Amino acid sequence: MKKNVGNADKMLRIIIGIAVIGAGVYYQSWWGAIGVIPIATAVMNFCPAYAIFGISSTKESS
């Protein structure tokens, strides 16, 4: 797996994941479990959707 999630993207994914989990806890809904997905992609530095569409938010080394 080639890394395709950059640092700014990684931080945004963690924030969104925590917010979704928090909303799920607040509203007592299992939908909050979806917040694990952006956190997992941030931790792995790999997003399968980015790979499918050929997107990368990492800095290219020259």
N, CA, C and O atoms as a GROMACS GRO file, in nm:
protein
  248
    1MET      N    1   0.082  -0.117   0.000
    1MET     CA    2   0.000   0.000   0.000
    1MET      C    3   0.088   0.125   0.000
    1MET      O    4   0.169   0.146   0.090
    2LYS      N    5   0.070   0.205  -0.100
    2LYS     CA    6   0.142   0.331  -0.108
    2LYS      C    7   0.063   0.437  -0.032
    2LYS      O    8  -0.059   0.446  -0.048
    3LYS      N    9   0.130   0.516   0.048
    3LYS     CA   10   0.063   0.621   0.126
    3LYS      C   11   0.000   0.723   0.031
    3LYS      O   12   0.065   0.771  -0.062
    4ASN      N   13  -0.126   0.757   0.056
    4ASN     CA   14  -0.192   0.857  -0.026
    4ASN      C   15  -0.269   0.960   0.058
    4ASN      O   16  -0.351   1.035   0.004
    5VAL      N   17  -0.244   0.963   0.188
    5VAL     CA   18  -0.309   1.058   0.278
    5VAL      C   19  -0.202   1.145   0.340
    5VAL      O   20  -0.116   1.096   0.414
    6GLY      N   21  -0.206   1.275   0.312
    6GLY     CA   22  -0.106   1.369   0.364
    6GLY      C   23  -0.138   1.414   0.506
    6GLY      O   24  -0.239   1.374   0.564
    7ASN      N   25  -0.049   1.496   0.562
    7ASN     CA   26  -0.062   1.538   0.702
    7ASN      C   27  -0.188   1.620   0.729
    7ASN      O   28  -0.258   1.593   0.826
    8ALA      N   29  -0.217   1.719   0.645
    8ALA     CA   30  -0.337   1.801   0.665
    8ALA      C   31  -0.463   1.716   0.652
    8ALA      O   32  -0.557   1.729   0.730
    9ASP      N   33  -0.464   1.630   0.553
    9ASP     CA   34  -0.576   1.539   0.530
    9ASP      C   35  -0.592   1.445   0.650
    9ASP      O   36  -0.704   1.416   0.692
   10LYS      N   37  -0.481   1.399   0.703
   10LYS     CA   38  -0.481   1.308   0.818
   10LYS      C   39  -0.546   1.374   0.939
   10LYS      O   40  -0.630   1.314   1.006
   11MET      N   41  -0.506   1.498   0.968
   11MET     CA   42  -0.561   1.569   1.084
   11MET      C   43  -0.711   1.594   1.066
   11MET      O   44  -0.788   1.581   1.161
   12LEU      N   45  -0.753   1.631   0.944
   12LEU     CA   46  -0.894   1.653   0.917
   12LEU      C   47  -0.975   1.526   0.936
   12LEU      O   48  -1.085   1.530   0.991
   13ARG      N   49  -0.923   1.413   0.891
   13ARG     CA   50  -0.991   1.285   0.906
   13ARG      C   51  -1.007   1.248   1.053
   13ARG      O   52  -1.112   1.197   1.094
   14ILE      N   53  -0.904   1.273   1.134
   14ILE     CA   54  -0.912   1.242   1.277
   14ILE      C   55  -1.018   1.329   1.344
   14ILE      O   56  -1.097   1.280   1.424
   15ILE      N   57  -1.019   1.458   1.311
   15ILE     CA   58  -1.117   1.549   1.370
   15ILE      C   59  -1.259   1.509   1.331
   15ILE      O   60  -1.348   1.505   1.415
   16ILE      N   61  -1.279   1.478   1.203
   16ILE     CA   62  -1.412   1.438   1.157
   16ILE      C   63  -1.455   1.307   1.222
   16ILE      O   64  -1.570   1.292   1.263
   17GLY      N   65  -1.362   1.211   1.231
   17GLY     CA   66  -1.393   1.083   1.294
   17GLY      C   67  -1.435   1.098   1.439
   17GLY      O   68  -1.532   1.037   1.483
   18ILE      N   69  -1.362   1.181   1.513
   18ILE     CA   70  -1.396   1.204   1.653
   18ILE      C   71  -1.532   1.274   1.665
   18ILE      O   72  -1.611   1.241   1.753
   19ALA      N   73  -1.558   1.369   1.575
   19ALA     CA   74  -1.687   1.440   1.577
   19ALA      C   75  -1.803   1.346   1.548
   19ALA      O   76  -1.907   1.354   1.613
   20VAL      N   77  -1.786   1.256   1.452
   20VAL     CA   78  -1.893   1.161   1.418
   20VAL      C   79  -1.916   1.064   1.534
   20VAL      O   80  -2.031   1.034   1.568
   21ILE      N   81  -1.809   1.015   1.594
   21ILE     CA   82  -1.823   0.926   1.709
   21ILE      C   83  -1.891   1.000   1.825
   21ILE      O   84  -1.979   0.946   1.891
   22GLY      N   85  -1.848   1.125   1.848
   22GLY     CA   86  -1.910   1.205   1.954
   22GLY      C   87  -2.058   1.227   1.931
   22GLY      O   88  -2.138   1.218   2.025
   23ALA      N   89  -2.096   1.255   1.806
   23ALA     CA   90  -2.238   1.274   1.773
   23ALA      C   91  -2.315   1.144   1.795
   23ALA      O   92  -2.428   1.146   1.843
   24GLY      N   93  -2.254   1.032   1.760
   24GLY     CA   94  -2.318   0.903   1.781
   24GLY      C   95  -2.341   0.874   1.928
   24GLY      O   96  -2.446   0.822   1.966
   25VAL      N   97  -2.244   0.909   2.012
   25VAL     CA   98  -2.259   0.890   2.156
   25VAL      C   99  -2.365   0.985   2.210
   25VAL      O  100  -2.451   0.945   2.288
   26TYR      N  101  -2.360   1.110   2.168
   26TYR     CA  102  -2.455   1.211   2.216
   26TYR      C  103  -2.599   1.172   2.181
   26TYR      O  104  -2.688   1.179   2.266
   27TYR      N  105  -2.621   1.130   2.057
   27TYR     CA  106  -2.755   1.093   2.014
   27TYR      C  107  -2.787   0.945   2.039
   27TYR      O  108  -2.893   0.897   1.999
   28GLN      N  109  -2.697   0.875   2.104
   28GLN     CA  110  -2.713   0.734   2.136
   28GLN      C  111  -2.751   0.652   2.012
   28GLN      O  112  -2.850   0.579   2.011
   29SER      N  113  -2.669   0.668   1.909
   29SER     CA  114  -2.693   0.601   1.781
   29SER      C  115  -2.570   0.520   1.740
   29SER      O  116  -2.456   0.562   1.760
   30TRP      N  117  -2.596   0.405   1.683
   30TRP     CA  118  -2.486   0.322   1.633
   30TRP      C  119  -2.421   0.381   1.509
   30TRP      O  120  -2.313   0.337   1.470
   31TRP      N  121  -2.484   0.479   1.446
   31TRP     CA  122  -2.426   0.544   1.329
   31TRP      C  123  -2.294   0.611   1.363
   31TRP      O  124  -2.213   0.636   1.274
   32GLY      N  125  -2.270   0.640   1.488
   32GLY     CA  126  -2.144   0.698   1.531
   32GLY      C  127  -2.025   0.608   1.504
   32GLY      O  128  -1.912   0.654   1.496
   33ALA      N  129  -2.051   0.478   1.491
   33ALA     CA  130  -1.943   0.382   1.464
   33ALA      C  131  -1.878   0.410   1.328
   33ALA      O  132  -1.765   0.367   1.305
   34ILE      N  133  -1.948   0.479   1.240
   34ILE     CA  134  -1.891   0.513   1.109
   34ILE      C  135  -1.769   0.604   1.126
   34ILE      O  136  -1.684   0.611   1.037
   35GLY      N  137  -1.759   0.673   1.237
   35GLY     CA  138  -1.645   0.760   1.264
   35GLY      C  139  -1.513   0.686   1.272
   35GLY      O  140  -1.407   0.747   1.263
   36VAL      N  141  -1.518   0.554   1.287
   36VAL     CA  142  -1.397   0.473   1.291
   36VAL      C  143  -1.328   0.471   1.154
   36VAL      O  144  -1.206   0.458   1.146
   37ILE      N  145  -1.405   0.483   1.048
   37ILE     CA  146  -1.350   0.474   0.912
   37ILE      C  147  -1.250   0.586   0.883
   37ILE      O  148  -1.138   0.556   0.842
   38PRO      N  149  -1.286   0.714   0.903
   38PRO     CA  150  -1.186   0.817   0.874
   38PRO      C  151  -1.065   0.810   0.968
   38PRO      O  152  -0.953   0.843   0.928
   39ILE      N  153  -1.087   0.767   1.092
   39ILE     CA  154  -0.974   0.752   1.184
   39ILE      C  155  -0.882   0.641   1.137
   39ILE      O  156  -0.760   0.656   1.140
   40ALA      N  157  -0.939   0.530   1.094
   40ALA     CA  158  -0.857   0.417   1.045
   40ALA      C  159  -0.778   0.455   0.921
   40ALA      O  160  -0.661   0.419   0.909
   41THR      N  161  -0.839   0.528   0.828
   41THR     CA  162  -0.766   0.568   0.708
   41THR      C  163  -0.655   0.667   0.742
   41THR      O  164  -0.551   0.668   0.677
   42ALA      N  165  -0.677   0.749   0.844
   42ALA     CA  166  -0.574   0.844   0.887
   42ALA      C  167  -0.456   0.770   0.950
   42ALA      O  168  -0.340   0.802   0.924
   43VAL      N  169  -0.485   0.671   1.033
   43VAL     CA  170  -0.380   0.596   1.101
   43VAL      C  171  -0.297   0.514   1.001
   43VAL      O  172  -0.175   0.503   1.015
   44MET      N  173  -0.364   0.458   0.900
   44MET     CA  174  -0.295   0.376   0.800
   44MET      C  175  -0.229   0.459   0.690
   44MET      O  176  -0.150   0.407   0.612
   45ASN      N  177  -0.261   0.590   0.684
   45ASN     CA  178  -0.211   0.678   0.577
   45ASN      C  179  -0.250   0.627   0.440
   45ASN      O  180  -0.179   0.649   0.342
   46PHE      N  181  -0.362   0.559   0.431
   46PHE     CA  182  -0.408   0.502   0.304
   46PHE      C  183  -0.560   0.509   0.298
   46PHE      O  184  -0.629   0.468   0.391
   47CYS      N  185  -0.610   0.562   0.187
   47CYS     CA  186  -0.754   0.569   0.164
   47CYS      C  187  -0.786   0.490   0.037
   47CYS      O  188  -0.740   0.526  -0.071
   48PRO      N  189  -0.865   0.383   0.048
   48PRO     CA  190  -0.900   0.303  -0.070
   48PRO      C  191  -0.971   0.385  -0.178
   48PRO      O  192  -0.949   0.362  -0.297
   49ALA      N  193  -1.055   0.479  -0.140
   49ALA     CA  194  -1.125   0.561  -0.239
   49ALA      C  195  -1.026   0.648  -0.316
   49ALA      O  196  -1.039   0.665  -0.437
   50TYR      N  197  -0.925   0.702  -0.246
   50TYR     CA  198  -0.821   0.779  -0.314
   50TYR      C  199  -0.747   0.691  -0.415
   50TYR      O  200  -0.718   0.735  -0.526
   51ALA      N  201  -0.719   0.568  -0.377
   51ALA     CA  202  -0.647   0.477  -0.466
   51ALA      C  203  -0.728   0.448  -0.593
   51ALA      O  204  -0.673   0.445  -0.703
   52ILE      N  205  -0.858   0.429  -0.578
   52ILE     CA  206  -0.945   0.400  -0.693
   52ILE      C  207  -0.946   0.517  -0.792
   52ILE      O  208  -0.940   0.497  -0.913
   53PHE      N  209  -0.953   0.640  -0.738
   53PHE     CA  210  -0.962   0.757  -0.825
   53PHE      C  211  -0.826   0.820  -0.857
   53PHE      O  212  -0.820   0.920  -0.928
   54GLY      N  213  -0.718   0.761  -0.807
   54GLY     CA  214  -0.584   0.810  -0.837
   54GLY      C  215  -0.551   0.942  -0.769
   54GLY      O  216  -0.472   1.021  -0.821
   55ILE      N  217  -0.610   0.966  -0.653
   55ILE     CA  218  -0.588   1.090  -0.578
   55ILE      C  219  -0.481   1.066  -0.471
   55ILE      O  220  -0.472   0.956  -0.414
   56SER      N  221  -0.402   1.166  -0.443
   56SER     CA  222  -0.305   1.160  -0.335
   56SER      C  223  -0.288   1.300  -0.275
   56SER      O  224  -0.271   1.398  -0.347
   57SER      N  225  -0.294   1.308  -0.142
   57SER     CA  226  -0.275   1.436  -0.076
   57SER      C  227  -0.138   1.446  -0.010
   57SER      O  228  -0.112   1.537   0.068
   58THR      N  229  -0.051   1.351  -0.042
   58THR     CA  230   0.086   1.355   0.011
   58THR      C  231   0.173   1.446  -0.075
   58THR      O  232   0.143   1.469  -0.193
   59LYS      N  233   0.278   1.498  -0.016
   59LYS     CA  234   0.370   1.581  -0.092
   59LYS      C  235   0.456   1.491  -0.179
   59LYS      O  236   0.510   1.390  -0.133
   60GLU      N  237   0.469   1.528  -0.303
   60GLU     CA  238   0.553   1.454  -0.396
   60GLU      C  239   0.700   1.488  -0.371
   60GLU      O  240   0.735   1.606  -0.364
   61SER      N  241   0.785   1.389  -0.360
   61SER     CA  242   0.929   1.416  -0.343
   61SER      C  243   0.994   1.428  -0.480
   61SER      O  244   0.965   1.350  -0.570
   62SER      N  245   1.080   1.527  -0.494
   62SER     CA  246   1.145   1.550  -0.623
   62SER      C  247   1.286   1.498  -0.623
   62SER      O  248   1.356   1.510  -0.723
   0.00000   0.00000   0.00000
